[in-house]
Amino acid sequence: MCCLTVAGALRRRGRVVHQRAKGPVDPGVGQRVRELRTARGMTQADLAGDDFTKGFISLLETGRTRVSLRAAEILAQRLGVSSADLIAGGDGKADLELALLRAEQQLSAGRAVEAIEVLERLANKAMGSLRARALRARGRALVEAERPREGLVLLEEAGRAFEALGQREFVIRTIYDRALAFAHLNEPGNALALALECDAAMTAGGFVDRTLELQVRSLMATTFAFSGDLDSADLQAQRALQLAEDVVDPDALGSLYSTLSFARQRQNDLSGAMAYARKGLAVYEELGRDRAVGQMWHNVATIHLDRHQYEKAADAIERSDRIAKQAKLPSLEDKYARAGSEHPGASPYTRTRGLLLQARALAARRGPLSQIRRTLNIARNSVRDEPARIRAEVHEAFASILADRGEWREAYEQARTSLELVRPDLGSRKK
């Protein structure tokens, strides 16, 4: 078999092209073909197409046949590398491309921390389009790892690189990535501006990607809801639901359900919020996305908190932490509590929500009041520069817990502070 010619395996325009592969069999070529193919999610039949037989691809990947230059050119084009890199290997573009694909798979699977170091090495080695893609992927990984400020710097650099290379599709995708980074930074104005810019760029450039459009609509719905514009949030959510009928990407659907859950929660539709949270859980559990599942359980906990179901909120947090331990992930509760101190660019609101969950869970378990006070004081200090409605949320939680413990005078003061933050006119009238 090692002397098998490409005749019978390579076909062009309905006739066999007789081209004998020369030289010894190089098993490294077949290994690179297999790794690139699987990394791109292609079957042997997909790679073979109309030019090869599936049997030839199998023989090549297992090191039992040679590949001619013509065959290498066709295969390399389908695998997104040059024929020279496919044949030569070593430190060529094919190996860098393969490493990038693996890192992107880690990122898609929710293992952002693992991908960060690999992508940094890639960005230092690669050039041109490959380097820009590595920068973008590392920026996205940093955002997912709760380091959005660092990620934003790389995403901006990647965007400029794609612009210089004339790769408009990647420019548009990177605009969305930057919008997401600003959302993680609790800067809804910047997030919304970039989401709208991405939407306009897709329309103007005739670029059609239903999955990306779904992600943009979901982000806009979340941002509008967070800003209090519930009518606009509902409009974007409805458009996202219509797009979801044409999208088969389960990750995008899981993200949409999470977005809709948040939007419904902001609208005080807690039943709707819980229904979408459960749908998101089902999607992520089926995908085996442990981090996303843990995150969704935290979302469920916040809904229970809004319902004043503190025992159920505590149970949801415990489930999230069990998932984190089983999957050897950092405690999600600890991640929220530490985010601001470990990474200065992380959202104070993200950290505060985690601290509130922690305090509520302690209260539900009748934990020491001194520990609860300490947690809530940290939360209060972390949002000193945030909008009034966020500060009011902390004081309201403080008041509720103190009242439950019979600390009526202090509970009254916290409740009054919360009300004055929401209705500043009350404070001015009092004076």
Buried (B, 14 or more C-beta within 10 A) or exposed (E): EEEBBBEBBBBEEEEEBEBEBEEEBBEEBBBBBBBBBBBBEBEBEEBBEEBBBBBBBBBBBEBBBBBBEBBBBBBBEBBEBBBBBBBBBEEBBBBBBBBBBBBBBBBBBBBBBBBBEBBBBBBEBBEEBBBBBBBBBBBBBBBBBBBBBBBBBBBBBBBBBBBEBEBEBBBBBBBBBBBBBBBBBBBBEBBBBBBBBBBEBBEEEEBEBBBBBBBBBBBBBBBBBBBEBBEBBBBBBEBBBEBBEEBEBEBBBBBBBBBBBBBBBBBEBBEBBBBBBEBBBBBBBEBEBBBBBBBBBBBBBBBBBEBEBBEBBBBBBBBBBEBBEEBEBBBBBEBBBBBBEEBEBBBBBBBBBBBBBBBBBBBBEEBEBEEBBEBBBBBBEBBEEBBBEBBBBBBBBBBBBBBBBEBEEBBEBBBBBBBBBBEEEEEEEEE
